[in-house]
Amino acid sequence: MTSDRSGSVDQPPRLAPNGGKLPRFDPGPSLARAVAVLANDVPFALIGGVALWAYVPASEQRFTKDVDVAYPSRMRARVEAALRAAGHEPLPLEIGGFGVREEPYRIDFIDRGSDFGTLFERAVQEAQAAQRWLDVEDEHILLVAPEYLVAMKLLTGERDDEQDVERLLRASSPPVNLVAARALCAELLGPAVANRLDVIARAIGHPAARKRYKS
């Protein structure tokens, strides 16, 4: 949600989670806390499992145990200061960023540091430019594009995350632009990751998947 200095509030188009129902984890308190901590100081956007829930139907959702938000790595010191000012003890994340594990909050503030920081910063910038808002109960938060979510999932190399990519390619609403996602992966993660995306796309019969190379 955006506002000007006079206090008036813009009302950009908003999205709601598919079906309006969430799986077994209630992200409401953690979302509210993340917004409250960062809203005035740091650009950020929702990623991870809860972002996946926003794009796929209930039949394609899987359990997640926390809320993940992305922010630019150049603002890491500001994020740490904001967390401490809000009364939290930030837990450093090996992947880059900070975790909060204080009931009822389970939040990961992720920047991916020098390895993948450009991807995360650009994902946040795109979400801001698109003004793609997600409503969860009474909370409103910017949501990364599905193409960026695909790239973020692929960079881990983990099977669970690749299965999330399958879910997005199979059932995302709006659909993932596979050509754009492939280009994003090739630019920021390398051609091997872009090729892996096509392997996954072919496996589920995606119509825009590149054909397998045969010697």
C-alpha positions in Angstrom: 0.0 0.0 0.0 1.4 3.4 -0.9 0.6 6.8 0.6 1.7 10.4 0.0 2.8 12.9 2.7 -0.7 14.3 3.1 -1.8 10.9 4.4 -4.0 9.9 1.5 -3.7 6.3 0.4 -3.5 5.0 -3.1 -5.5 1.9 -3.9 -3.6 -0.1 -6.5 -5.1 -3.3 -8.0 -4.9 -6.1 -5.5 -4.7 -9.9 -5.7 -6.2 -12.4 -3.3 -4.9 -15.9 -2.7 -6.5 -18.5 -4.9 -9.8 -19.6 -3.2 -9.2 -17.3 -0.3 -7.9 -20.2 1.8 -4.4 -21.0 3.1 -2.9 -24.3 4.0 -1.9 -25.3 7.6 0.3 -22.3 8.4 -1.3 -18.9 9.2 1.1 -16.3 7.8 -1.0 -13.3 9.1 1.0 -12.4 12.2 4.4 -12.8 10.4 3.2 -10.8 7.4 1.9 -8.0 9.6 5.2 -7.9 11.5 7.3 -7.9 8.3 5.3 -5.0 6.9 5.4 -3.1 10.2 9.2 -3.5 10.5 10.2 -2.6 6.9 7.4 -0.4 5.5 8.9 3.0 6.1 12.6 2.2 5.5 13.2 -0.6 3.0 11.7 -1.8 -0.3 10.6 -5.4 0.0 8.3 -8.0 -1.6 6.8 -11.4 -0.7 8.6 -14.5 -2.0 8.7 -18.2 -1.0 5.9 -20.5 -0.1 3.3 -17.9 0.7 3.9 -16.2 -2.6 3.5 -19.6 -4.3 0.1 -20.0 -2.5 -1.0 -16.7 -4.2 -0.4 -18.1 -7.6 -1.5 -21.7 -7.6 -4.8 -23.4 -6.5 -5.1 -25.3 -3.2 -4.5 -28.6 -5.0 -1.0 -27.4 -5.9 0.0 -25.8 -2.6 2.5 -27.3 -0.2 3.1 -26.6 3.5 5.5 -23.8 4.4 6.5 -22.9 8.0 7.5 -19.3 7.6 7.0 -16.0 5.7 9.8 -15.0 3.3 10.4 -11.5 2.1 13.1 -10.2 -0.3 14.9 -6.9 0.0 18.0 -5.4 -1.7 21.3 -6.6 -0.2 22.7 -3.1 -0.1 20.1 -2.4 2.6 21.1 -5.2 4.9 22.4 -2.9 7.6 19.2 -0.9 7.5 17.1 -4.1 7.8 19.1 -5.2 10.8 18.7 -1.8 12.5 15.0 -1.9 11.8 14.6 -5.3 13.3 16.5 -4.3 16.5 14.5 -1.1 16.7 11.4 -3.2 16.7 12.7 -5.3 19.6 13.9 -8.3 17.7 17.2 -10.2 17.8 18.0 -10.8 14.1 19.4 -14.3 13.4 21.9 -14.2 10.5 21.0 -16.4 7.6 23.7 -18.3 5.7 22.0 -17.5 2.4 22.1 -13.7 3.2 19.7 -11.9 5.4 18.1 -12.3 8.8 15.5 -14.6 10.5 13.1 -13.9 13.2 12.0 -16.8 15.4 10.0 -15.3 18.2 6.5 -16.5 18.7 4.2 -15.9 16.9 6.6 -14.7 14.2 8.5 -16.9 11.7 10.0 -14.6 9.1 13.0 -14.7 6.9 14.2 -11.4 5.5 16.4 -12.6 2.5 18.8 -10.7 0.2 21.0 -13.6 -1.0 24.1 -11.4 -0.7 26.8 -11.3 -3.3 25.8 -14.6 -5.0 22.2 -13.8 -6.1 21.6 -10.3 -4.7 21.0 -8.8 -8.2 18.1 -11.2 -8.8 16.5 -10.4 -5.5 16.9 -6.6 -5.9 15.4 -6.7 -9.4 12.5 -8.8 -8.2 11.7 -6.2 -5.6 12.0 -3.4 -8.1 9.7 -5.1 -10.6 7.1 -5.7 -7.9 7.2 -2.0 -7.0 6.9 -0.9 -10.6 4.0 -3.3 -11.2 2.3 -2.5 -7.9 1.3 -6.1 -7.6 -0.4 -6.3 -4.2 -1.4 -9.4 -2.3 -4.2 -9.3 0.4 -3.9 -11.9 3.2 -6.6 -11.2 5.8 -6.0 -7.5 6.8 -2.4 -7.4 5.5 -1.3 -6.0 2.1 2.1 -6.7 0.7 3.9 -6.5 -2.6 4.2 -9.8 -4.4 7.0 -10.8 -6.8 6.2 -11.8 -10.3 5.8 -15.6 -11.0 8.8 -15.4 -13.4 11.1 -14.1 -10.6 9.6 -16.7 -8.2 10.6 -19.4 -10.7 14.2 -18.1 -10.9 14.4 -17.9 -7.1 13.2 -21.5 -6.7 15.6 -22.8 -9.4 18.7 -21.2 -7.9 18.6 -23.5 -4.8 19.0 -26.8 -6.8 16.7 -28.5 -4.3 14.1 -31.0 -5.5 11.3 -29.4 -3.4 11.9 -26.1 -5.1 12.0 -27.7 -8.5 8.6 -29.2 -7.7 7.4 -25.7 -6.9 8.6 -24.6 -10.3 6.5 -27.5 -11.8 3.5 -26.2 -9.9 4.0 -22.7 -11.1 4.4 -23.8 -14.7 1.4 -26.1 -14.5 -1.1 -24.0 -12.7 0.0 -20.4 -12.0 -2.7 -17.7 -12.4 -1.7 -15.6 -14.2 0.4 -18.1 -16.2 4.2 -18.0 -16.0 5.7 -16.4 -19.1 8.2 -19.2 -19.8 10.2 -17.3 -22.4 10.6 -14.4 -19.9 11.5 -16.7 -17.1 14.1 -18.5 -19.2 15.7 -15.2 -20.2 15.8 -14.1 -16.6 17.5 -17.3 -15.5 20.0 -17.2 -18.4 21.0 -13.6 -17.5 21.2 -13.8 -13.8 21.8 -17.5 -13.0 23.5 -18.8 -16.1 22.6 -20.9 -19.1 22.7 -24.2 -17.2 19.8 -23.0 -15.0 17.9 -21.8 -18.0 18.4 -25.2 -19.6 17.2 -26.9 -16.4 14.0 -24.8 -16.6 13.4 -26.2 -20.1 13.9 -29.7 -18.8 11.3 -29.2 -16.1 8.9 -27.5 -18.6 9.3 -30.4 -21.1 8.6 -33.0 -18.3 5.2 -31.4 -17.6 4.4 -30.9 -21.3 4.6 -27.1 -21.3 3.8 -25.8 -24.8 6.6 -23.2 -24.7 9.3 -25.5 -23.7 12.3 -25.8 -26.0 12.7 -29.2 -27.7 15.3 -31.5 -26.4 18.6 -31.3 -28.3 19.5 -34.5 -30.1 22.9 -35.1 -31.6 
